[in-house]
């Protein structure tokens, strides 16, 4: 009997990697006659949901995820956990490894009352933070776009109470942006310590936002709340008759009290001071500072929308939350450049690319305009030696130019299409110049390196 695989794919934003990983697994499975069913947990929720029968019949489970997910349905099954990017780049190798039980582990179940999680590595901490960010992003996107729409009526139109732009700004900034740090913090804590950690996490994040500790304070509050709940769960021992009170009352109340006091009297003020200094530095960013930050952005974008790229994006979102729009401008240009630059190369020098790549170039161009960096991944997977350096160089150039020209973007997504919302992009001409500069850098470099590679192969033959 043929072996069967079930899989879940999920990335922090739930936009691109989630679906690209699922498609890669399904396409590779077709070619190798492997039976697979993939559930995607994207921004619009779970799709193609695995049934009890699917899971029961499966020989192995693949979790291609960049954030923590609920694995309780899979208790007792052999499973392998990898980043979503792994499923995109090496889908067949991943499935074969899973079927041979290489790197797999039995999924273990834990009851709510005995919720004891181990203290994670740095990778685990990153996943917890990205889980919080993934829940926060819809608030950021909704709030950011509504704020941008309020500016369409005039940059100061929102100041007139009772008007439509005022209402848009109140919904975006007064509500969505006010909640985003608390929501992020709550789900960071939930990712670490489950339901008992949600209350101290979201309350800690709310306090962080209210005392000016902002995005950094929210991250710290979520981590402290989550790990504190894990610690308390391990160390508070109660008789069976009182166990029910532990998760529903004792842990939430005690952890919320501790986190709240820490935020008000110990952690909040230093983080607030640090946030103020960082905000001031970013607001005055120019010259060598802009060049250094732009280079860092470009280097971090080596994984084309993966975990390191998400750090750049999250940094931009954090600055956006503090009312500093330059880093988001640089981050958006940084993410748009790779697919657009490669697409330009396929348009200008089609002889260097095969038929499939030329078709992929058309899709990559529109993905790039939409600020979906993942459009460059098929090219990078096929030829990383020339594509990745070209993309990193272009992203660095684009973000440096954006920072030097004081390009400001007031919405966290949208790419080229934000140009149609008046005042959503500060210095629109600078944005276009930065995007062109970065894209041309990538296009020229990838074309030259591709030509050299082809000539070297011809010489070798």
Secondary structure, DSSP 8 states (H G I E B T S, - for coil): ---EEEEEEE-SSSSSHHHHHHHHHHHHHHHTT-EEEEEEEETTEEES---HHHHHH-SEEEEEESS----GGGTTSEEEEE-HHHHHH-HHHHHHHHHTTSS-EE-----STT-------HHHHHHHHHHHHHHHHHHHHHHHHHHHHHHTT-TTGGGSTTSHHHHHHIIIIIIIHHHHHHHHHHHHHHHHHTHHHHHHHHHHHHHHHHTT-HHHHHHHHHHHHHHHHHHHHHH----GGGHHHIIIIIHHHHHHHHHHHHIIIIIHHHHHHHHHHHHHHHHT--HHHHHHHHHHHHHHGGGSSSHHHHHHHHHHHHHHHTT--HHHHHHHHHHHHHHHHHHHHHHH-GGGS-HHHHHHHHHHHHHHHTT-GGGGHHHHHH-HHHHHHHHHHHHHHHHHHHHHTT-EE-SSS-GGGGGGSTTSEESHHHHHHHHHHHHHHHHHHHHHHHHHHHHHHHHH-
